[in-house]
Amino acid sequence: MPGGVSSPVRAHAAVGGHPPVIAAAQGCHLVDAGGQRHVDFVLAYGPHILGHNPPPVVEALRRQLERGVAYGHTCELEVELAERICAALPGAEMVRFVSSGTEATMSALRLARAATGRDLVIKFAGAYHGHADALLAAAGSGVATLGLPGSAGVPAGAVADTLVLPYNSASAVVEAFAAHPDRIAAVIVEPVAGNMGCVPPAPGYLGELRRVTRDAGALLIFDEVMTGFRVAFGGAQTLYGVVPDLTCLGKVIGGGLPVGAYAGPRALMEQMAPTGRVYQAGTLSGSPLAMAAGVAVLDTLRGGDAYVRLEALGSRLEDGLRSASVAAGVPCAVNRVGSMLTAFLGVERVDDYEAARRSDVEAFARVHRAWREAGVIWPPSQFEAAFLSTAHTPADIDRAVSAFVGALREPALEAPDG
């Protein structure tokens, strides 16, 4: 496997050393091939909001395995998960399931272009919306970690209709619509950025995107592959009170199995084949196993106090990291929304990609090595969000904070006047 991984975000080149090889997982812990136990703050990059192998998901998968793995036909659980998603998302009346977040975003953009009759799309610097050619312009995540300008093999024509603007700048969006009247089909945005690290939206920013797109006859697409059902039940749109035209989902709604979806009002979604002329298909879309896991996860989240627990754990981690950096005199912006968090070393504030890129990646690498030595698995990139699950405990949080404190005491991480 190139680099020893099946996805470049799993590589540890940016932090030194080799990626762990995992043999088993349970709750918030991973066991590597050597038998060492680790506290996991990666959680498969977000899906495991209940931790690894939660009993409701394991039981749902066991039942479905006895009934079949793939049908090539609609299954009951597919309908049940669609009903739950539509009930939770404001403005969503229909859902199309796919097998990945990349499929969800590329399909949503195809639908937006068909519905508006326009070609241009606005995305934001540092935002990663999957590896479709048109969206690999100024992408964050692994592209940023590896220092790539975009990706080799993407022709100039593939990104010619993609306008890249700074995140959290509503004025830049207004100016783009003024410069390209009646040509912009959609604005696609992570309502909480997660692929330049966790970066919350500025107050009023999402509402302004909603106003501008509506006034211009363009669609607003929320990429909630990461935030959907993680930052709140129903996603960031329920947290911030802004309803997009289309929502892209993944991760949590599949409980750790391959899944993606896009959802919106009936008038838009019925433009998809077979009821409309916009084509998209997938052999394993609506996989019965993924649907079973998704139903189990959403029912568990809806029926308990999961988000109260996640907020308490997230606050404990945020406060611990921030207090440690202040005590050590090391600049560190700690951004958090619910159970998503990033500590940006070397900078005081991060609200867009340019600010994120000014963080000290070498200092982050040293901290990451300290986490590994302490048995803590953290995303191996300054530009990825860490995640919490309901399986974490205060002791797990304190273990991560303690290793962070130890790393900040290293002379190389002290402030210049410290």
Secondary structure, DSSP 8 states (H G I E B T S, - for coil): -GGG-SSGGG--TTTSS----EEEEEBTEEEETTS-EEEESSGGGTT-TT-BS-HHHHHHHHHHHTT-S--SS--HHHHHHHHHHHHHSTT--EEEEESSHHHHHHHHHHHHHHHHT--EEEEETT----S-GGG-TT--HHHHHTT-SS-TT--GGGGTTEEEE-TT-HHHHHHHHHHSTTTEEEEEE-SSB-SSS-B---TTHHHHHHHHHHHHT-EEEEE-TTTBTTTBTT-HHHHHT---SEEEEEGGGGTTSS-EEEEE-HHHHTTBTTTSSB----TTTT-HHHHHHHHHHHHHHHHS-HHHHHHHHHHHHHHHHHHHHHHHT--EEEEEETTEEEEEET-S--SSHHHHHTS-HHHHHHHHHHHHHTTEE--SSTTS-EE--TT--HHHHHHHHHHHHHHHTSGGGS-TT-
